[in-house]
Amino acid sequence: MNWSPIRMTYHVRTYKFGERLIPEMLGKQDVPDGVVAETWEISDQKDTRATITSAPFAGRLLHDAVAEYPDEVVGAGWRGPHFPILAKFLDASHLLPVHLHADDETARRVHGEPNGKTEAWHILYAAPDASILAGIQPGFSADELRRAFLDQDYDRVMFRYPITAGDTVYVPGGILHAFGPDTLIFEVQQTSDLGQSVMPTDLYGNRLSDEQWRANIDATLAELKTDFLPRPHPGLDKPSDEPGNRITVGCAGPYFALERWRLNVPHLDPAHPGRGLILSNVGEPVTIAWSGGEQTLGRAESILLPAAIGDVTVSPSGAAADLIACYLPDLERDVVEPLRSTGHSDEAIRGLGEVAL
């Protein structure tokens, strides 16, 4: 088969925390009227599986292409129940719920799901006073945490950090978190939609009964982890032989790595049969060329470059290009070795997320 970029449909969520930043600030086209809180750009989550719109798989689910060609789409030797990465744009015009997602062990034991949801947020826009809540301060009992959540006094027990555009925050499953208002992000995560919230309302702003609210808090406390403290990270630059181009690793861990590509000249992404690559465009249109042709990737569009596609060249079309690249990494080869070669310390590399050194 002659492999080419895989385009697919995206899914919209209309949660209460969103407004219109994705079309109005990011420039995404053809979105529906009203609230566009999230656009799930690449998704094989069981309730929101994307349909492929490009040949040769047009009309088929991403899930089916992955099941039939796991080596060619995801990477040589990979096997799994679904495409392992979910990528989305997220508008936090208002505060997100204070919530967490199950880790892998909890997902299997409690929910009967194959995996949990570790995620990372790459900040595209943040108001000058924007911040995140992430992680529990030490020394609080479960009863003290429950009281703080019922009082809706999250700062009493959680850490708050300022954020700025270009930061990335890596959040493992089980870690309590929230962000917003006035924030626009790109999120990369494991393919899962598991979540527990301590808020008195649901994702659409509907008030819960006190009984349900307390039950949700107890379920959150049962899944809560305190062994990781997320912090905003400005990223680490990789070496580049292309003058004028800058590739920054925003985060890395066993489930995904995220890079920000700022390109002034064409960038050659050499063949890597061990991993596919998600590209999401957060700037002006770019040209993607491979041995079988070329395509344009517009503003706020996303595409999957299958592992079997071979060499790919990404070129700005006039103004500098600005993209986010996500993939399932070999951490030593794709992250540690190139960053060490640039002079970054092991301590700095560990700060990217979950990178064992």
Steps between C-alpha positions, in 0.01 A plus 500: 500500500613854427457674833391864527386740774179397672234768539191447714189658647516681833255491790366809683416519870284789629598501867411800717862616541544581130410791273628575145880523535563203269342658190558866589857489634639178354319534166331161478252490212158336460426470871136514615341808652496541876746365754798307363676392818706219343575364155627143513741510207630142504279258691448126524316529832217248493219760508663748258687300238612715207408413143784521248435742213809433284588217261547206520295472822236768431175416675658252741560552870850579622444208736462256211812623319702467822367148564585387145837674468642559850865487389449736209275754674621508862845347477691178439425249775222701664184322612204636692122533524486842331718780365692593815496882482211746505572861396270797551471879510338625821347839583509580871334841481361406842644283776501130427362266766745394767539137401727205436523203264565139591847358460549170317464278804183674619354500150534122479404417858212743556367584155583194290682719245832408334679817605466822694567857400831672544488834318698815431394858422701717265403863558418687177355811664468608861384831644765683708353372827417147380590208725449131561414288801702180503577254775419470869704674768649259754357438845125491436281210607216368287250671732681833465506468124129413495421809712702726267319363194160550662606855588622539138827634645739323265796730568493385861624155402639526144799667336440795267755602234503787249516397134603669179475416131758234409487319833411131517354325805527120527226345715503125577183307572376543856624859544236762586508803271320791332587806293341814362347747457622681188719214373525316168693175488594201291457179697660163432389199702455128514190383316247506784211711629500388863468776758393589854410851617459668841282781363133557594403521130550278198697587186200684356441713809207303639479494880542157655306376799695519824495120514653471153754773569621325817513165319712656225739647758537160666563335161764762425673447834505124433691557173720788621879474467748733667830361369549756219486880505436649155674828425499720189811436289631730223642201309847403379635564151620210286806532275425614145704504179244732338592866564202698616296200618430429865366172638412504870406195705213606724445175685582131484398178669415139423171586329591794278746776425407851384715737296444855376639560149571860400625487142645774283637259239388151387541232765584142406342247732685179410329162476426347838321166456485460877248780550227695328481877543210734571543852364266780611542838336477803733629751244483580131439225240791265426583256223559136588694306233584130485604259228143466373401866481432808709211655693420822680428497872295807590460698820374296795495180294653170610633203308649160576820402320503119513819327609544347152487829306878546481675838478276805532588865440296773669537843339373844597287670237625854541483583871679284755328171578383411849397141574459254785631147446400205719612139489548182701871528585797279554606727787873427482528538121246776438535714811794426731783457248425809286445722805817380671691569177384861519632531855179469701545347843332181613315704762355727231401201286325332794301820545324435168270242657570133565846433356696242694876563489 
